[in-house]
């Protein structure tokens, strides 16, 4: 039997919530696009809403991935993949060997 750690359960729960938010934001953007006048007058904002939905979906996939390296490699948005690419060097390190300041700088 595969043991699931509390941290993994938290990550999977967060991934599920992020996926739900992604669908809700995407549905909101789609609903707004159905109004031609609104869509024409607010296209950059609607595109921003779509990008938020895509980022939420990508983060959900990243958290749900079996390993950080796999999750990073599967990110569909270049901007997310680039943002997390520097973490690939740490994906095989035990958590106690990776300092927070070391990761994000």
ZIUR-V190966 format. One record per run of one state. SS is the DSSP state (~ for helix, > for strand, _ for the rest). FROM is the first residue (numbers start at 0). TO is the last residue. If there is no record, write none. Layout:
SS&FROM&TO / SS&FROM&TO
This chain:
_&0&4 / ~&5&32 / _&33&34 / ~&35&40 / _&41&41 / ~&42&63 / _&64&66 / ~&67&72 / _&73&76 / ~&77&89 / _&90&93 / ~&94&96 / _&97&98 / ~&99&102 / _&103&104
